[in-house]
Amino acid sequence: MQYYIRLLFVVFIASQTQAQRLYRFNDNGKTATKEFDLVDTKLNLSFNFNDQTVNGEAWITLSPHFKSTNKLQLDAKKMNIYEVKKGNQTLKFYNTGTKLNIDLPKVYTKNDTLTLYIKYRGNPNKVESEGGIAITDDKGLYFINPKGEDASKPTEIWTQGEPEQNSVWFPTIDKPNQKSTQEIILTVPDKFVTLSNGKLISQKKNEDGTRTDHWKQTLPHAPYLFFVGVGDFAVIKQTWRGKEVNFYVEPSYKDTAEELFKNTSKMLTFFSDITGVEYPWDKYSQMIVRDYVSGAMENTGAVIHAEQAMLSKGELSERNTWESTIAHELFHHWFGDLVTTESWANITVNESFANYSEYLWLYHQYGKDRADEHMDKDRGQYMNPNALQENYEKHLVRYNYSKKDDVFDVVSYNKGGMILHMLRNYLGDDIFFAGLKLYLEKNKFKSAEAQQLRLAFEEVSGEDLVWFFSQWYYSNGHPKLKVSYENDLLSDKVKVKITQSGKEFDFPVTITVYDGDNTKQEYKVFVDGKEKIFEFPFKKEPKLVKVNSDHVLLAEIIEPELTTEQLIYQYQHANHYVDKMSSLELLKDKQDDKDVFKLFEEAIKDPYETIQAYALENINLAGSYAKRRTISKITELAKDKNPNVAAAAISTLGKLLDKKYLSIFIQGIDNISPKVKGNSLLAMYYIDKDRAQKYAEGLSVNIKNYIYVPLLKIYLEQRKPEQVTFVAKYLLTGMYLIQDEKLKKNFEDAFDWVAATDNEEAIQIMVDDFVEKGLRYRKYNFNYECIRVLRKVIAKQQEVNHPNKNAILSILEQGVKKLAIE
């Protein structure tokens, strides 16, 4: 599962962050007791689009786990159960609304296997949604635009089973420590395509205009991984080592989808190679759907992606920002699908590996800088000051959560991935990947917990790793360090003192000493106390000393502030993405210093695009006459093949307000890249407003949506009546999502203009956006924030007089009612 939280507003929620107590008998995270073991599940399904229900027949094959019994309980949420049979014998049952309790015809032992037939109806809209951070809704089965009333949206059906919601659409033992083979027979309108787990073994057209598709998977997997997708999809077909690799997308996106998913087969090869376990499943398909309740989900051989995956060709020309998600879901087919967490408390054995696979893939395909940048963003999300204390208190293996969805967070994902990175660096690649292979081979098609992972690494390495797992898996927090340095010129040694505050950890860390003669020495040391002092020899007095120089250790580190000279040296010699970017960030306001400006001149030619673009966007060209040579270089970079570099260069040239660069901006507007196009339009606007306005008016709606930020900057300045609809569409985005503080202020200043408009269409578009985002993030009480803003719009409308006033007030009041959900 991959999740995304897009809102950047700060929500203050009282958090229960007390330290985890001892594992208790009644903890939510307790592994489900196995009274029966699933063996096989066969489903025959048809769908009622009008009332959004599913008609189902289920044949459930299972065996008592150990104890003999004549009772069976299945999960069946909000179902109508019509009949339960064993062969021809009708059985008594009691349906509680969440559980189906069945009286079996006799006492069955662990040596028996029985198959039950259940006729039922699934009612997903009767499920009371709770949702969480990663999965914002939990109906299990979703009908999208079922009656075709929304012309902007296709009709689709799709399922979301994690954590335990597939029991909304079929009766099962809905626990992660169960495994079952499956058959799913789907009867749908003939115009629709279907996707499920396993292979499509037959299709039959029916006389009533429907078609019956029969899918079958012969390898067992957990119930939450069962999947059904139905809709009008174009299917792009490829193969990998004789297995189907297919992509299911909206027909209009077919020409772009191959570019989006182009590295899938390479990933299959790479992950098979590094794990030593070849991809085991029948096929690998990926489907993009509308209105998905998360980011993506690793349904076995039938991955589902949210519509945000549908990047344009222009966006893909800049960077495939969805590629890490594609890798994440694929790697789950080893860690999550092949070997599954036995409890949600141990979700780390699924999600931490999927998170770390993103780093592994990016390093393999694009190099160290790209991977380090990605991990730095992960670290930043975990270390977010607004949630750091709450994150600090959470255990990676977490038994006493309030509800299952709570464990799908930056601790299980980001922190878990960084812990694996630390373990890999401690053990070394050979042992680490051999340990992964052993873990997978020993536990394949079964469930496991973090202890089995530890035992696999110990068996391969021959080393006791309880110390590592005790502090990183079964405890909370991370090291908080204070570092100081002292150069002893008499003994030619540098003393490095590392002091831990608060909770003590034992950990390895890399210290690099950069000698005065521009050589460096790396030292691997181990910290196992409150305070530790290390001494390292030098030939010339060190110019720089870096603790955690490889940025492997997850820790908060307070160290002496670096001088300007040291920051310049760090950029030029440390050679890690984090160090180079940190130097530029700390020096960008000091470019009056000639050496700092020279550094930025150097950085605009950095081999890594993110650093190069940052330097271009922040280089100070004040006194530009004296910097003609630098501007000439930037002019050349404005034509760079890399659109991220070109866009940054164009943005910088635009700040010069010089018409001699107009031809570059005109050429940039025709570029496929939204960044290049948008920056060119904005740069043009500040030197030739009329020409820029004509270009903007000629852009299609889709292009305008891709470059909405520069357009908003123009529209918020002009405030023409015909622009209010576009601005209203992004009012909420501008107030809460955009990180550009100046643009945020522009939105705040323009609020009265938008709020007082007589444009019904603009208000309707704005209200629809408020309702959609407010309900999506109501877990954070954002619906109430949206209500507050809409109330301000209502107050403004009540102050003005125009013919559409009553109609607009009605639209606003309807929006408030939709948001006012308890």
Number of C-alpha atoms within 10 A of each C-alpha: 26 22 20 12 10 10 15 12 12 10 12 10 8 7 9 11 12 9 13 16 8 9 13 11 8 9 15 19 22 18 18 16 9 15 18 21 19 25 19 20 25 20 23 19 22 19 19 12 17 9 12 18 21 21 17 21 22 22 22 22 19 20 19 23 17 14 12 17 17 13 16 15 18 18 24 27 26 22 27 15 19 11 14 23 19 15 11 8 11 14 17 13 19 12 18 13 14 16 19 20 17 19 16 19 14 10 13 18 15 16 10 12 15 15 17 19 21 21 19 22 22 25 21 24 17 13 18 11 13 13 20 22 19 21 24 20 19 25 25 26 26 21 22 21 18 18 13 13 10 11 8 7 13 19 20 23 21 22 26 30 23 23 20 20 25 27 27 30 27 33 30 24 30 25 24 27 24 24 26 24 21 23 24 24 22 25 20 22 18 16 11 16 18 24 26 27 29 26 19 17 11 11 14 12 14 13 7 8 10 17 19 20 22 21 23 19 24 15 16 22 30 29 30 27 25 27 26 21 26 20 22 16 25 18 18 16 12 16 12 14 10 9 13 16 21 21 23 27 24 19 12 10 17 16 12 17 24 16 15 22 17 12 14 22 15 13 18 19 14 17 21 16 13 15 21 16 15 14 21 14 20 19 20 27 26 27 23 22 27 18 14 22 22 21 20 29 28 28 32 31 28 26 27 29 27 19 17 14 21 19 20 20 19 20 17 19 17 18 16 17 13 18 19 21 22 25 24 26 28 28 28 26 24 28 23 31 29 24 26 28 26 23 24 29 26 25 27 29 29 27 29 25 26 31 31 24 22 23 24 20 21 20 16 14 14 10 14 17 20 19 19 20 19 17 23 16 12 19 18 13 17 22 20 12 11 13 15 14 14 17 22 17 18 23 22 30 26 27 25 20 17 12 13 20 20 17 27 21 17 24 27 27 26 24 27 26 26 24 22 17 20 20 20 16 15 16 15 12 13 11 18 21 19 19 23 20 19 20 22 22 16 13 16 19 21 21 22 25 22 21 14 15 18 17 19 22 25 16 15 17 17 11 11 13 14 15 12 17 19 11 18 20 21 17 18 20 24 20 19 18 20 16 18 16 18 11 17 14 12 6 9 16 19 20 17 20 17 23 21 20 13 11 11 19 20 14 18 18 20 17 20 19 23 23 18 14 12 13 14 18 13 15 15 11 12 13 18 13 13 15 15 14 13 16 15 16 17 22 12 15 18 20 17 21 21 20 21 17 20 18 19 20 21 20 15 13 16 13 14 10 8 13 10 16 12 15 24 20 18 24 20 16 16 19 13 19 20 19 20 21 20 14 20 24 14 12 20 18 14 14 18 11 11 10 14 21 19 14 22 25 20 13 23 26 18 16 10 16 17 18 22 22 22 22 26 26 19 19 24 19 18 12 8 12 9 10 12 12 11 16 19 11 14 23 18 13 21 26 18 14 10 16 27 22 30 26 28 26 31 32 24 23 25 23 15 16 16 13 15 9 17 18 11 19 28 18 13 26 23 13 16 18 25 28 27 30 25 27 27 31 30 26 28 29 23 17 19 15 15 12 13 22 16 10 15 19 10 11 12 9 10 10 17 19 15 19 18 18 20 20 23 23 17 20 19 18 11 10 15 9 13 11 17 23 20 19 27 27 21 21 25 20 19 22 19 15 15 17 12 11 11 11 18 18 13 17 25 14 12 18 19 14 17 24 23 20 22 20 19 16 14 21 25 18 16 24 24 16 19 28 22 14 18 23 20 17 19 20 14 19 16 21 24 17 16 24 23 13 16 20 15 15 21 20 14 17 22 13 9 11 11 11 8 13 19 13 12 22 18 12 16 22 16 14 22 22 11 16 22 16 10 6
